[in-house]
Amino acid sequence: MIHRRQALLGVGAAALAAPSIVQARPRRAQRVLYLSQSVGWLHDPVARPDDGGLAMSELAMTEIGRASGAFTTRATQDASQITPALLADVDVLVAYTTGALPISQQSWQAVQAWLASGRGGFVGLHSAADTGLDFPGGREAWVGMVGGDFAGHPWNQGDPIRVRTHGDHPTVGMWPDAFDYREEIYQFQEFDPTWVRVLQSLDMARTPTKRPWAVPVTWVRQIGHGRLFYTNLGHTPSTWSDPRFRDQIVQAVQWAGGAGRIDADPNPLDQARESIRALLAWSGDDPAVADGLTNQRPAWLLDMGRRITSLIEHEGDEDALAAAVSPLRREVLERT
């Protein structure tokens, strides 16, 4: 396998229109605030022992930062501590969270201003996509930042999956082009391909449990002058012992903290082709057929990608799903 490194709430329109390349910050140890509060399902990596002490992932974050020299870690399981004053001493907020976090609307606006200004970055791990805020519209506000909302996990802990890595972004450079893994993987609703650059996704052709839509595993996005990284990985405790995942955390923190090029321009055309591959794999067709669609009009590809993404509305009703897939499959095959 070839490894690549070897080879919105409160964000104004002007901030969102910022250029994709900004001046990188000096390389130094980033100050990480690791938030692992659960107001909902408690994942094993963030469960603190009954007799006190830190959770496994809190210890891991501290160790990863110290061993790499890339960052220092302050751990908390109380989101109400996040205030404008605290943010002044934080470079990157890393979140492994669930449920409606007790962050006030005023503090949330401060987080958004901090991120959009480029003074801070955000790294979301696994259930950061199953999180909201404890005020009206708080779920929508959080999802609007992260870029996707939890819609179940057909792939449970221990289930075999195949992941494809796209491009040469530093936050995925430690992973092969394609690799087999065992992890719990979320699928998403409220996911807009024009928001994010997807860097890794499930390979439905090689993943036993199939869904007829693309499932992103890792993505990045730019918010004003700030940077956001998210990965689906991290549910399974053994993932935290994987040196590739640990390296990914290091690279994600450094990138979110301002190191190197942003390289976060959304790639909706690539995502549309990935959606078509998923549709064909689920239908029993050869996913490679999607490679013959490169000359199709971008407008058609984007529209097909949107229509495939919307199929998740039929999750749980296989008859309705099959009926909705059929005309899309027919249209794709007619184009080849």
HELIX and SHEET records of a PDB file:
HELIX    1   1 ALA A   13  LEU A   16  1                                   4    
HELIX    2   2 ASP A   44  VAL A   46  5                                   3    
HELIX    3   3 MET A   56  SER A   68  1                                  13    
HELIX    4   4 ALA A   79  GLN A   81  5                                   3    
HELIX    5   5 PRO A   84  LEU A   87  1                                   4    
HELIX    6   6 GLN A  105  ALA A  116  1                                  12    
HELIX    7   7 HIS A  126  ALA A  129  5                                   4    
HELIX    8   8 GLY A  138  VAL A  146  1                                   9    
HELIX    9   9 PRO A  237  SER A  241  5                                   5    
HELIX   10  10 PRO A  243  ALA A  256  1                                  14    
HELIX   11  11 PRO A  268  SER A  283  1                                  16    
HELIX   12  12 PRO A  287  LEU A  293  5                                   7    
HELIX   13  13 PRO A  298  THR A  309  1                                  12    
HELIX   14  14 SER A  310  HIS A  314  5                                   5    
HELIX   15  15 GLU A  318  ARG A  335  1                                  18    
SHEET    1   A 9 PHE A  71  THR A  76  0                                        
SHEET    2   A 9 GLN A  30  LEU A  35  1                                        
SHEET    3   A 9 VAL A  92  ALA A  95  1                                        
SHEET    4   A 9 GLY A 121  LEU A 125  1                                        
SHEET    5   A 9 GLY A 226  THR A 231  1                                        
SHEET    6   A 9 PRO A 216  ILE A 223 -1                                        
SHEET    7   A 9 ARG A 197  LEU A 202 -1                                        
SHEET    8   A 9 PRO A 160  THR A 165 -1                                        
SHEET    9   A 9 ALA A 178  ARG A 182 -1                                        
SHEET    1   B 3 SER A  38  VAL A  39  0                                        
SHEET    2   B 3 THR A  98  LEU A 101  1                                        
SHEET    3   B 3 THR A 131  LEU A 133  1                                        
SHEET    1   C 2 ASP A 149  PHE A 150  0                                        
SHEET    2   C 2 PHE A 188  GLN A 189 -1                                        
END                                                                             
